[in-house]
Amino acid sequence: MDNHQAGPVETGAAMDYREHEKTYNLFLAGAKWGTMMVVVLLIAMVGGFFAGGGLLGGTALFLILNAAGFYLLR
């Protein structure tokens, strides 16, 4: 661990704010798209298993809702 700081200890090490912003934006995008995928998967499972859609109906519903979600969240 590097403990060689140029300034006072209270200020901490210098931060690369551009890289911090890129990482934060990537995290937010992953959370947004991941949440959308999980919600779409759960809705498609309900449509396929409980609403009588079967495997093909659930798969079709999954693909349709994914396309709509990607269009709406872009």
MOJOWO-V829002 format. One record per backbone hydrogen bond with DSSP energy under -1.0 kcal/mol. CO is the residue of the C=O (numbers start at 1). NH is the residue of the N-H. E is the energy in kcal/mol with one decimal. If there is no record, write none. Layout:
<<CO	NH	E> <CO	NH	E>>
//
This chain:
<<3	5	-1.1> <15	17	-1.1> <16	20	-2.1> <17	21	-2.5> <18	22	-2.0> <19	23	-2.3> <20	24	-2.4> <21	25	-2.6> <22	26	-2.1> <23	27	-2.3> <24	28	-2.5> <25	29	-2.3> <26	30	-2.4> <27	31	-2.5> <28	32	-2.5> <29	33	-2.7> <30	34	-2.3> <31	35	-2.2> <32	36	-2.0> <33	37	-2.3> <34	38	-2.2> <35	39	-2.4> <36	40	-2.5> <37	41	-2.4> <38	42	-2.4> <39	43	-2.3> <40	44	-2.6> <41	45	-2.2> <42	46	-2.1> <43	47	-2.5> <44	48	-2.3> <45	49	-2.9> <46	50	-1.6> <46	51	-1.5> <47	53	-1.6> <48	54	-2.2> <53	57	-1.3> <54	58	-2.3> <55	59	-2.3> <56	60	-2.6> <57	61	-2.4> <58	62	-2.3> <59	63	-2.4> <60	64	-2.5> <61	65	-2.6> <62	66	-2.1> <63	67	-2.2> <64	68	-2.3> <65	69	-2.7> <66	70	-2.8> <67	71	-2.0> <68	72	-2.5> <69	73	-2.4>>
//
